[in-house]
Amino acid sequence: MAGFQAFIDAAWSEHTIDPEGVAMRVTRAGATLATQPADVLALLRLTGHLWGEHLGRWAEGVAQLRTWAALPAWDGGPSLQDALACHVAALQWCAGRSDALKGLSSPQVVTALAYAAAAMTGRKERARAISAYGLAWDEVQDEDGLAQWPHEAPVWRALAVAGNNLSTELEELPSRSAAETAAMVQAAEGGLMAWRLAGTWLHEERAEYRLSCSLLKAGRPREALVAAQRCAALCQANDAPPFERFFAFAAQAQACRAANDAEGFAARRKEALHWHAQVPADEQQWCESDRLALG
């Protein structure tokens, strides 16, 4: 287990820097090192992500995914079958296969589309990312509201990660169309909803920050302030470290400024800088953009 875990950890650590090299190592060594079903599950996740988002080699990725089903460690259990089906469908959808989602259950459809949205976001194919996430979101909702799937189901984490990635990508555009703005907010709201079901308070708190940023970019500062206040409340309730509290109050300050609330801006800015002064030196680099935005 230690050998495989070290291998998979190194692959994740290095895959953005050297995707080709990591793919080669995974192909050559993965089958030898995987000795239990959890190892195969880890290989499926890495393969779907690496051959999709980073290499964009859809058919090759599908073939590699299917090789893991022939390993002795493959037990054919529901979690492995589900993961294989979703990752294969995601890559096939990205490749343009019209039948990519055929035969999948509703949560599998959402998971596959969320994986596809994340891959398209990473490859800067924003229109297709928006399409995939929108389709996933439509599938999640029914006449009675959200689908009643177990909170631990992989679908929620997939939807949360894809929503976060897509909303962040759209926020960073210098300008957005009305459709892109709507998709940005939808992705941030979807990410928050999914993290509330599948994540910890920290996931939820950071998703509230993300939603606040998206709403601010959408020209909705009052709503952005509300999301940032929920973010701060989660920090307070869970004794969050200064790093988290800084972002909560920085988001509130920026929302107040956009709403022309000078007094509110000054108070929140002061609070944000109070927490920033307590952020450890090795974490301050991640705060710089928001700190500079406070003026």
N, C-alpha and C positions, 0 to 999 in steps of 0.2 A: 504493500500500500504506500509506504513511504517513497519508494522509487517512482511509482506512477504519479503520486501527488507532486513530487518535486518536478517531474517532467511536465505535468500539465500547468503548474504554477509558472514555470519558466516560459512555456509557450504563450500563456496569456500576457506575461510581462513583456515579451519581445515581439509579439505579433504585429503591432502597429509599426515598428521600426523595420522589421524584416519579414513581411508576410510570406514571401516566396520561400525563404529559408525555413521558417517555422512550418509551413505546409509540407515541405519535403521531410522534415524531421518527424512530423506527425504521421505522415504516410508510411515512413520506414519503421518507426519505433512504436507507434501506438498499439498495434496488434500484439506485440511482444510483451508490453508492459501492463496492459489491461488484464486484470485477473478476476474482477468481480463486476456485477451489473452496474454499480455506481460509477465504475471507471468507464464503462461503455457510454453511460449517460453523459459523462463529462466530455467524451470524445465527440458525441453527437452535437453537443452545444457548441464546442469550439469549431468543429467542422462547418456547421451551418453558418456561423458568424464569419469565419475566416474566408471560406470560399465564396461567401456571399458579399458582405460589405466591403471586404478588403481586396479580394481578387476579382470579383465579378465574373467568375467562371461557373455558371449555373449548372450546366450538364455535368461537368467534372465534379462539382460539389455533390450532386445527387448520387453519382456513382460511388464517390468516397463514403458518403453516408451509408449506403447500402452494404459496403464491405464490412462495416462494423457489426451488422446483423449476422454475419457468418462467424464471428469470434466465439470461442468456447465460453467466454464470460457472458455472452448474451443468453439471458434466461427466458426471453420472450414474454416477460411480464408486462402488465398494462402501461407502466410508466415508460418503459423502453419503446414499446409499440407506438405509444402516443407521441413521444418525442421524435421518433423517426418519421412518422407520418407528417407531423407539423413542419419539421425542417425541410423535408423533401418538397412538400407543397409550397413552402415559402420560396425556395429557389426556383421551382417551376413557375410560380406566379411572376417572379422577377424576370424570368426568361420569356414571358409572354404567352405561356401555355393557357389556353382558354379553359382547359379541363383540370387545371391545377388543384382546385378545391373539391373536385367531384368525389363523393363518397365519404367526406369528412363529417364528423359531428359538429354541432354548432360551436362548442368551445374550441374544437380543433381549428375550425375556420377562422375564428377570431385570433387564436394564437399564431396561426400561419400568416395571417395578414399583418399582425403586429410585428412578427419577425421580418416580413417583407418591407414594411414601412421603415423599420430601423435600418435595414440594408440600403434601401433607396435614399434615406436621409444621409447615411454615411457616404454615399457615392454622389451626393449633391443632385440627385434626380428628384427635386422637390415636388414636382407635379405628381409623379407616381407615388411618392411617399404620402402626400396628402390624400391621394385616391385610396391607397391601401388602408390608411388609418381611418378615413371616413367610412369605408366599407366595414371595417372591424367595429367601429362605434355603432353603426346601424344594426349590426348583428347582435350586439350586446343588449340593446334595448328592445323591449317588447311592450305589449299593451299595458302591462302591469308595472313597468319601470325596468330596473336592471335585472338581467338574468340571474336566477338564483343558483349560481354555481358555488361549490365549496370555496371558502376563502383561501385554502392552501393550494387550489388548482393552479397549474402553471400559467393559465390564460391571464390571470390578473397581473402577475409580474411582467409578462411579456407586454401587456397593454401599457403598464406603468412606464417601463423603460422606453418603449417606442414613443409614448406621449412626451416624456421629458426630452428625449433627443430631438424630436421634430419641433417642439415649441422653442427649444433653445436655438435650433438652426434658423427658424423663421424670425426669431427676435433679432438675430445678428445681421439680417439683411438691411442695407441702407434705406430701402423703401419696399413697400409691399402692396400688392393689389388688395382689393376688398376681400377677394376669396382667400388669399394667403393670410390676411389678418384674421378672418373667421376661423380658418384652419388652425392657426397658431393658438388661439384661445381654446378651441375645442380640444386640441392635443394637450394643453396644460390642464384643462379641466378633467380630461380622461385620465391623465397621469395621476392627478390628485385622487380621483375617485378610486382608481385601482390600488394605489398605495394605501389608502384607508382600509382596504380589504386585505391586502396581502403583506403589508409592510409593518415596520415599527413606527414609533412616534417620530423618530428622526427622518424616516422616509417621508412621512406625512408633512412634517415641518418644512422640509426642503421643497416638497411639492407645492406647499402654500407660497413659499418664496418665488418659485418658478411661475405660478399663476399670477402673483402680484406683478412680476416683471412683464409677463405677456399682456396683462390688462393695461398696464401703463403704456406699453408700445401700441396698444390698440386705441389709445386715447380715452381710456376709462379710468381716470385716476381715483375717483371715489371708491370704485369697486376694488381697485388695486390696493388702496389703503386698508380695506376690510380684510383682504387676504393676508396682507402683511401683519395686521393685528392678530389674526388667528395664528400666524407663524410665531409671533412673539409670545402669545399665550401658551403655546405648546412648549416653547423654550422655558418659560417660567414654571410650568407645571412639572417639567422633567429635569429641572436644575441643569439646563444646557450649558455647555462651556461658552466662553466669550466669543469664540469663532462664530457659532450659530447665532448668538444674540446680536452680534454686529450686523449681520446680514438682515435680520428681522427689522432692526431699527433703521438701517440704511434704506431698505425698501419703503418703509413708512415715510421717511423724510422725502424721498424722491416723489412719492405719491402726493404728499402735501404740497410740495413745490409746484407740481403740475396742476394742482387744483387751486393755485394762487393763495394758499394758506401759509403766509409768511411766518406767523407765530408757531403754527404746528411744525413747519419745516425746521425752524430754529431749535425747538425743543427736541425733536426726533434726531436731528443732526448731532446735537450735544450728547444725547444718549448713545448714539451709534459710535461716536468717537471715544466715549468713555469705555465702551466694550472693546473697541479696536486697540486701545492702549494696553489691554490685558491679553491680547492674542499672542501666543508664542511666536517668537521670531521666525521659526521655520514654516509657519502657516500664513504669515502676513502677505506673502506674494499673491495668494489666492484672493486676498481682500482688496488689492490695489485698485482695480478698476472701479469698484463700488466706492472706495474711499475718495478717489479722484472725482467721482461724479457728485460728491457732496460739496465740492468747492472749498 
